[in-house]
Amino acid sequence: MENKKDKNLTVETLRGAVIILVVIGHVIGSGSEGGMKVADDSFWRYFYFTFADFLQMPLFTVIAGWVYALRPVTLDKAADFMKKKFMRIMIPMFLVGICYFLLQYMTPGTNRKGNLSEIWRLVFFPYTLFWYLYSLFLVFGIVTFIDSFKKMNTFTNWLIVLFITLSILVVRDMIIPFESPNYLSYKGALYLLPCFILGIGIKRYSDFFQNLIFNTITLIVLVISVIIQQLSWFKVIDYPLDKSTGVGLLIGITGTILLFRLRPQYKWLVWVGSFAYSIYLFHAFGTAGGRIITQKFGIHMDVLVFAISLIAGLSLPILAETILKRFKLTRILFLGQA
């Protein structure tokens, strides 16, 4: 993580906003069988589709790339860098993932219970929301290899790398069968990699991203993409959207670029953003707990279920970090902190 002196209030505000979007997404659920189990044509699903689904992961990953660019890796430090990332990302992912798997298995009222005999799969395959951490670790490995040889140290080279990673993503589904095993969540890494590279570029070549003509074109592309998105939702046109390709990807990338350009700064979001990693790791415990509590007390009003689950999904991880960071062993194993 960056030092306090490196903190950028815009980046920390966006980090706070996007982690709230992530929690909202898991409260609502990506489908009618998850989260609140709302209908696919409900307002809740529309809200998730419009404001969260296409933006949250690109924005989260662009922020990670921007932060990485503060202190890029060098060839002599590459091995140590990846060791630290393994401790920071993979160890908490495995341990928290196992805890969540067991909680889902043992607790009545949870969604998508797994088979206990398949818990070993967490080591080799992405598991529920933890796919992102596996994929992000792979992204760090790829970027470490590229950047340690200084292949993005000029704007032209960076642009070439961005183009290559976008091209690979575009053809991913053409050359990799959907049913093929997603070992180590490598498919997700191919989705995140261009966003991470974009974050590096926004930091290193900020003058380009502040250009008025470029931002005007970006805004026009975003508006057209959102119009297509809305027409697709309301079935005015027959265009299936995928967040990792086509219009879906354009919404995520252009929306993220413009959010950086707007430079929002809100202290309460900066505060939430300071807990972003812990919230990502532990929020599913809170959102699941919130839904179970509302069921126990016979609360079925969607607004109350949403509010209680969201508050639980944000507050429980903050409480967990406050407790876990007090002890060296839990700080290392569950938070990945030195």
C-alpha positions in Angstrom: 0.0 0.0 0.0 1.1 3.6 -0.6 2.4 5.7 2.3 0.3 8.5 3.7 2.4 11.1 2.0 1.5 9.4 -1.4 -2.2 9.5 -0.7 -4.2 11.2 -3.5 -7.6 12.3 -2.3 -9.2 11.8 -5.7 -7.9 8.2 -5.9 -8.9 7.5 -2.3 -12.3 8.9 -2.9 -12.8 6.7 -6.0 -11.5 3.7 -4.0 -14.2 4.4 -1.3 -16.9 4.8 -3.9 -16.0 1.7 -5.9 -15.8 -0.6 -2.8 -19.3 0.6 -1.9 -20.4 -0.3 -5.4 -18.9 -3.7 -5.0 -20.8 -4.3 -1.8 -24.0 -3.0 -3.3 -23.5 -5.4 -6.2 -23.1 -8.4 -3.9 -26.1 -7.3 -1.8 -28.3 -7.2 -4.8 -26.7 -10.2 -6.5 -25.6 -10.6 -10.1 -28.5 -12.9 -10.8 -31.9 -13.9 -9.4 -30.4 -16.8 -7.5 -27.9 -14.7 -5.6 -27.9 -11.8 -3.1 -31.4 -10.5 -2.4 -32.8 -12.9 -5.1 -34.7 -10.1 -6.8 -36.3 -10.7 -10.2 -34.2 -10.1 -13.3 -36.6 -7.3 -14.4 -36.7 -5.5 -11.0 -35.5 -2.0 -10.2 -32.7 -3.5 -8.1 -31.4 -5.5 -11.0 -31.6 -2.5 -13.3 -29.7 -0.4 -10.7 -26.9 -3.0 -10.5 -26.9 -3.3 -14.3 -26.6 0.4 -14.9 -24.4 1.7 -12.2 -22.3 -1.3 -10.9 -21.8 -4.2 -13.2 -19.8 -2.5 -15.9 -17.8 0.0 -13.8 -16.8 -1.6 -10.5 -14.0 -4.0 -11.6 -12.4 -1.7 -14.2 -12.4 1.2 -11.7 -11.0 -1.0 -8.9 -8.3 -2.3 -11.1 -7.3 1.1 -12.7 -6.9 2.4 -9.1 -4.6 -0.6 -8.4 -2.5 0.2 -11.5 -2.3 3.9 -10.5 -1.1 3.0 -7.0 1.5 0.5 -8.5 2.8 3.3 -10.7 3.8 5.3 -7.6 6.7 2.9 -7.0 7.1 0.6 -10.0 9.1 -2.6 -9.7 12.7 -2.9 -10.9 14.4 -6.1 -12.2 16.5 -6.5 -9.0 13.4 -6.1 -6.8 11.0 -8.2 -8.9 11.2 -11.4 -6.8 10.8 -9.6 -3.5 7.9 -7.6 -4.9 6.0 -10.7 -5.9 6.8 -12.4 -2.6 5.2 -9.4 -0.8 2.2 -9.5 -3.2 1.8 -13.2 -2.5 1.7 -12.5 1.3 -0.6 -9.5 0.7 -3.1 -11.1 -1.7 -2.9 -14.8 -1.8 -2.6 -15.8 1.8 -5.6 -13.8 3.0 -7.5 -15.0 -0.1 -6.9 -18.6 0.8 -7.7 -18.3 4.5 -10.7 -16.0 4.2 -12.0 -18.0 1.2 -11.8 -21.2 3.3 -13.6 -19.5 6.2 -16.4 -18.3 3.8 -16.7 -21.7 2.2 -17.2 -23.3 5.6 -19.6 -20.6 6.7 -21.7 -21.1 3.7 -21.6 -24.9 4.1 -22.6 -24.9 7.8 -25.0 -21.9 8.0 -28.7 -22.3 7.2 -30.1 -19.7 4.8 -26.9 -19.0 2.8 -26.8 -19.0 -1.0 -24.8 -21.4 -3.2 -23.5 -23.9 -0.7 -20.5 -25.9 -1.9 -19.7 -29.6 -1.4 -17.3 -30.0 1.5 -15.3 -32.5 -0.5 -14.5 -29.8 -3.1 -12.9 -27.3 -0.7 -9.5 -28.2 -2.2 -10.6 -26.5 -5.4 -10.0 -23.1 -3.8 -6.3 -23.6 -4.3 -6.5 -24.0 -8.1 -9.8 -22.3 -9.2 -11.5 -19.0 -8.5 -14.1 -19.2 -5.8 -17.1 -16.7 -5.8 -15.9 -13.1 -5.2 -12.4 -14.1 -4.5 -11.7 -14.7 -8.2 -10.6 -11.0 -8.3 -7.8 -11.5 -5.9 -6.4 -14.5 -7.8 -6.6 -12.6 -11.1 -5.1 -9.5 -9.6 -2.1 -11.5 -8.3 -1.6 -12.9 -11.9 -1.8 -9.3 -13.2 0.9 -8.2 -10.8 3.1 -11.0 -12.1 2.6 -10.1 -15.7 3.1 -6.3 -15.1 6.2 -7.1 -13.0 7.7 -9.0 -16.0 6.9 -6.2 -18.4 7.8 -3.2 -16.3 11.0 -4.6 -14.8 12.4 -4.6 -18.4 11.1 -1.0 -18.8 8.7 -1.8 -21.6 6.2 0.9 -20.6 8.7 3.8 -19.9 7.6 5.8 -22.9 4.1 6.8 -23.9 4.4 4.9 -27.2 5.5 1.7 -25.6 2.8 2.0 -23.0 0.2 2.5 -25.7 1.4 -0.6 -27.5 1.2 -2.7 -24.4 -2.3 -1.4 -23.7 -3.4 -2.2 -27.3 -1.9 -5.7 -27.1 -3.7 -6.5 -23.8 -7.0 -5.1 -25.1 -6.6 -7.2 -28.3 -6.0 -10.4 -26.3 -9.1 -9.7 -24.2 -11.2 -9.1 -27.3 -10.2 -12.4 -28.8 -10.2 -14.3 -25.5 -13.6 -15.8 -25.9 -13.0 -16.7 -29.5 -9.9 -18.8 -28.7 -10.6 -20.0 -25.2 -13.7 -22.3 -24.9 -16.2 -21.1 -22.3 -16.3 -24.5 -20.7 -12.5 -24.8 -20.4 -11.3 -24.9 -16.8 -10.4 -21.4 -15.4 -7.1 -22.4 -13.7 -5.9 -19.8 -11.2 -8.6 -17.4 -12.5 -6.5 -16.7 -15.6 -9.5 -15.7 -17.6 -10.3 -12.9 -15.1 -6.6 -11.8 -15.3 -7.0 -11.2 -19.0 -10.0 -9.0 -18.2 -8.2 -7.0 -15.5 -4.9 -6.6 -17.3 -5.8 -3.8 -19.7 -7.5 -1.9 -16.8 -4.3 -2.2 -14.7 -2.2 -1.0 -17.6 -4.6 1.9 -18.1 -4.1 2.9 -14.4 -0.4 3.0 -14.9 -0.8 5.2 -17.9 -3.2 7.6 -16.1 -0.5 8.1 -13.5 2.6 8.2 -15.7 1.2 10.2 -18.6 -1.3 12.4 -16.9 -1.0 15.2 -19.4 -2.4 13.1 -22.1 -5.5 12.2 -20.0 -6.1 15.8 -19.2 -6.3 16.8 -22.8 -9.6 18.5 -23.6 -10.1 16.9 -27.0 -9.3 13.4 -25.7 -11.8 13.8 -22.8 -14.5 15.1 -25.1 -14.1 12.1 -27.3 -14.1 9.9 -24.3 -17.4 11.5 -23.0 -19.0 11.0 -26.4 -18.0 7.3 -26.5 -19.3 6.9 -23.0 -22.7 8.5 -23.8 -23.2 6.4 -26.9 -22.2 3.3 -25.0 -24.7 4.0 -22.2 -27.4 4.7 -24.7 -26.8 1.3 -26.2 -26.7 -0.2 -22.7 -30.1 1.2 -21.9 -31.7 0.3 -25.2 -30.4 -3.3 -24.6 -31.9 -3.4 -21.1 -35.3 -2.2 -22.3 -35.1 -4.6 -25.2 -35.4 -1.9 -27.8 -32.4 -3.5 -29.5 -31.1 -7.0 -29.5 -27.5 -6.5 -28.3 -26.2 -8.8 -25.5 -23.8 -6.9 -23.3 -20.6 -8.4 -21.8 -18.7 -6.4 -19.3 -15.3 -7.6 -20.6 -15.8 -6.9 -24.3 -17.5 -4.5 -26.7 -19.8 -1.8 -25.3 -19.6 -3.2 -21.8 -15.8 -2.8 -21.7 -16.1 0.7 -23.3 -18.4 1.8 -20.4 -16.0 0.6 -17.8 -12.9 2.2 -19.4 -14.3 5.5 -20.5 -16.3 5.9 -17.3 -13.2 5.3 -15.2 -11.1 7.8 -17.3 -13.7 10.5 -16.8 -14.0 9.8 -13.1 -10.3 10.4 -12.7 -10.7 13.6 -14.8 -13.5 14.9 -12.5 -11.2 14.6 -9.5 -13.9 14.0 -6.8 -12.8 14.5 -3.2 -15.0 13.5 -0.3 -13.5 12.9 3.1 -16.1 10.2 4.1 -15.3 8.2 1.0 -11.6 8.6 1.6 -12.2 7.1 5.1 -14.2 4.2 3.6 -11.5 3.7 1.0 -8.9 3.3 3.7 -10.6 0.0 4.5 -11.2 -1.1 0.9 -9.1 -4.2 1.0 -10.6 -5.5 4.2 -14.1 -4.7 3.0 -13.5 -6.7 -0.2 -12.1 -9.6 1.8 -14.9 -9.8 4.5 -17.9 -8.0 3.1 -19.6 -11.2 2.0 -19.8 -12.3 5.6 -21.7 -9.1 6.4 -24.0 -9.1 3.5 -24.9 -12.8 4.0 -25.4 -12.1 7.7 -27.6 -9.2 7.0 -29.9 -11.3 4.8 -30.1 -14.0 7.4 -30.9 -11.5 10.2 -33.7 -10.0 8.1 -35.1 -13.5 7.4 -35.0 -14.4 11.1 -37.0 -11.3 12.0 -39.4 -11.7 9.1 -38.3 -8.6 7.3 -39.1 -8.9 3.6 -39.3 -5.3 2.5 -36.5 -5.0 -0.2 -35.4 -1.5 0.9 -34.8 -2.7 4.5 -33.1 -5.9 3.4 -30.9 -3.8 1.1 -30.0 -1.2 3.8 -29.3 -3.7 6.6 -27.2 -5.9 4.3 -25.2 -3.0 3.0 -24.5 -1.6 6.4 -23.5 -5.0 7.6 -21.3 -5.6 4.5 -19.4 -2.4 5.2 -19.3 -2.3 9.0 -18.3 -5.9 9.7 -15.1 -5.8 7.7 -14.1 -2.5 9.3 -14.6 -4.0 12.7 -12.7 -7.2 11.6 -9.7 -5.1 10.4 -9.7 -3.1 13.7 -9.5 -6.4 15.7 -7.3 -8.4 13.4 -4.6 -5.8 12.9 -4.0 -5.7 16.7 -2.3 -9.1 16.6 0.8 -9.9 14.5 -0.4 -13.4 13.4 -3.9 -12.4 12.4 -2.6 -9.2 10.8 -0.3 -11.3 8.5 -2.6 -14.2 7.8 -6.0 -12.4 7.3 -4.9 -8.9 6.2 -1.6 -9.5 4.5 0.0 -6.7 6.4 3.5 -6.7 7.6 
